[in-house]
């Protein structure tokens, strides 16, 4: 429940420059990560910008699954959406004990990056 509240707060307050995750109202997420989608050229710059402000970020899946060695047979397949997202995804801090002050700092920093 706490993670869902945090995800909802992110979704309501992050700038329109980023694409936030969508979970259908009939579904629930455990929010192991909270990941946004940004323009390709922005991801590394935004990550660096946030890290300088002591806001950790991560890219958990640097390669789409079809490019992992375990899936050798699929490397010739064309998964344009997966490739595109893998270059644009960035995970923000997500744990049940983030407080409003921390969330506001993260959100304000992302808005500041785009201003």
ZAMARGU-4260 file (C-alpha; in steps of 0.2 Angstrom, whole numbers, plus 5000, padded with zeros to 4 digits):
<rodrens>
0) 5000/5000/5000 | 5014/5012/5004 | 5023/5009/4988 | 5007/5011/4978 | 5004/5028/4987
5) 5022/5033/4982 | 5019/5028/4964 | 5003/5037/4963 | 5012/5053/4970 | 5025/5052/4957
10) 5013/5049/4943 | 5003/5064/4949 | 5018/5076/4951 | 5031/5072/4939 | 5032/5083/4924
15) 5025/5080/4907 | 5042/5078/4900 | 5043/5060/4906 | 5032/5045/4903 | 5026/5037/4920
20) 5020/5020/4922 | 5002/5015/4920 | 4994/5001/4930 | 4976/4997/4926 | 4964/5001/4940
25) 4959/4982/4941 | 4978/4977/4944 | 4990/4980/4957 | 5009/4982/4956 | 5022/4977/4970
30) 5032/4992/4963 | 5049/4983/4964 | 5055/4998/4954 | 5047/5014/4948 | 5053/5017/4931
35) 5050/5032/4919 | 5053/5034/4901 | 5063/5049/4895 | 5070/5055/4878 | 5085/5044/4873
40) 5097/5059/4874 | 5090/5064/4891 | 5093/5048/4901 | 5111/5048/4905 | 5111/5067/4907
45) 5096/5066/4919 | 5103/5051/4929 | 5120/5061/4931 | 5110/5077/4936 | 5100/5067/4949
50) 5115/5058/4956 | 5124/5074/4958 | 5109/5079/4970 | 5111/5063/4979 | 5096/5055/4971
55) 5101/5037/4965 | 5094/5031/4949 | 5096/5014/4940 | 5094/5005/4923 | 5090/4988/4929
60) 5089/4980/4912 | 5102/4988/4900 | 5098/4975/4887 | 5081/4969/4881 | 5079/4951/4885
65) 5080/4945/4867 | 5098/4951/4867 | 5103/4941/4882 | 5114/4926/4879 | 5101/4914/4886
70) 5090/4919/4872 | 5102/4917/4857 | 5089/4911/4845 | 5080/4927/4846 | 5094/4939/4843
75) 5089/4940/4825 | 5072/4945/4829 | 5067/4963/4828 | 5059/4970/4844 | 5059/4988/4840
80) 5049/4993/4855 | 5060/4984/4867 | 5075/4991/4860 | 5068/5009/4861 | 5062/5007/4879
85) 5079/4999/4884 | 5088/5015/4879 | 5075/5027/4887 | 5070/5019/4904 | 5077/5026/4921
90) 5072/5020/4938 | 5069/5032/4952 | 5070/5029/4971 | 5056/5017/4976 | 5054/5010/4994
95) 5040/5011/5006 | 5048/5023/5017 | 5050/5038/5005 | 5042/5053/5014 | 5034/5068/5005
100) 5049/5079/5008 | 5060/5066/4999 | 5048/5064/4985 | 5046/5082/4983 | 5065/5084/4981
105) 5066/5071/4968 | 5051/5078/4958 | 5058/5096/4960 | 5075/5090/4954 | 5067/5082/4938
110) 5057/5097/4935 | 5073/5108/4937 | 5082/5097/4924 | 5069/5100/4911 | 5068/5119/4915
</rodrens>
